[in-house]
Amino acid sequence: MNVNEWLRCVSKAYEVTGKKFSADIRRALLEKLPMESAYRDRSSRALIEGGLITAVPLRFGTQTEAAQTEKVMRRYFFQKATRGEVFGLISRAEQKFGRRSIERNYQLSSGPFLDLAKTYWTYKMEVLDLFPDHHDLVLAQVLVREEGAVASVFFPTPGPTVIWVRQRRQQQRQMLGEYAPDIDVEAFLENNPLLGTSKGRISRRVFEERILIRCQNPDCSRLIAVPNTVRGLTVRCRYRGCRASFRFPTRDFDWLDHVWSDAHPDIYKVDQLENLRRSYDILHPIFAWRVMGSPWMIRRVQERIYVQAKKEKPEASEKEIIKEVCKTRTFARSPAPATTEEEIDKAMESIDSLEDLIGYVIREDAKDPLFPDPFGIGARVDAILSA
């Protein structure tokens, strides 16, 4: 689609979601952003075209035209997926799979996952029409940011970082519950090759991936590579005679499935956290945000991203590595970055080390908490984790 065709699509999205597509919104979407310097940088360009960094100050809950359009487009996207509708020609999307049909690529003949895949891939191919010529339009940045948000949860790009499929399953359940209440969520999750829950080569590939978990022996705590699966595993540590045997995950709690596999607390801390959750009757998704937003967990997450960045760019300087972590910072509260290029550059003026970055992330999260905490649950969570 060209710019005008996308504007008509956005107008339709506003109409079907009961919102007004005003002249002010149209004007705002056609504004150009100061992105030339960032777009000339090869690594930044890939992040911009993937919707991972942007010059648009999008903040969930704000009333800016861009943020409102992003939410409208997300609801419209999932409405179309629920109805089995697409954004463009299926044949264009199938070029992505070497001219295989989407059904053949995912080895499915029908079902809600296949419907969403068709909606997503046609959306992605149409959004790419705006790049590179219109990369600096607010419209293009809003649309590609939405594509990145959906992709990060449902269609992750293969790479060195592997997300535990139980964590991804919880993310999918949460997004579908909010934006696609009419989709059969259980059927979607139980017949999803990217979760390893259907038959075929993609599911086998997921199981052949390896995630890292920590040995539950506190005297060891070594990282162990195990199959990426939604099933529980019995794990034996073989590091220097440790021989500890334990179950992973240690408990079948919904909130625990949101936590990165190598950041799982030991079984005693998990039990203490669950007792705290039950004593206040906190919903699992909200408690997961509390755990993932704790300073202890933020530190673990940032350290993981830092180590991965060092492996990917061994020739880069320390400052360059820190900036890469800041660019792709997967804040404990979110699977996708929430930072503009301008904010990154400003933050980096006072950040020279990983410790500086961790402190910055913790302070920024404390400024803008997702939920009020009148009973100090967050502090108690962090006390348990830090003990």
Secondary structure as UniProt FT lines:
FT   HELIX           3..16
FT   TURN            17..18
FT   HELIX           23..29
FT   HELIX           36..40
FT   HELIX           42..49
FT   TURN            50..51
FT   TURN            60..61
FT   HELIX           65..82
FT   TURN            83..84
FT   HELIX           90..94
FT   HELIX           95..97
FT   TURN            98..99
FT   HELIX           102..106
FT   HELIX           112..127
FT   HELIX           128..130
FT   TURN            131..136
FT   HELIX           138..154
FT   HELIX           165..179
FT   TURN            181..182
FT   HELIX           185..190
FT   HELIX           193..195
FT   HELIX           201..208
FT   STRAND          210..214
FT   TURN            218..220
FT   STRAND          223..227
FT   STRAND          233..236
FT   HELIX           239..241
FT   STRAND          245..248
FT   HELIX           255..258
FT   HELIX           261..263
FT   HELIX           267..280
FT   HELIX           284..292
FT   HELIX           295..312
FT   TURN            314..315
FT   HELIX           318..327
FT   TURN            332..333
FT   HELIX           341..348
FT   TURN            349..350
FT   HELIX           354..367
FT   TURN            374..375
FT   HELIX           377..386
//
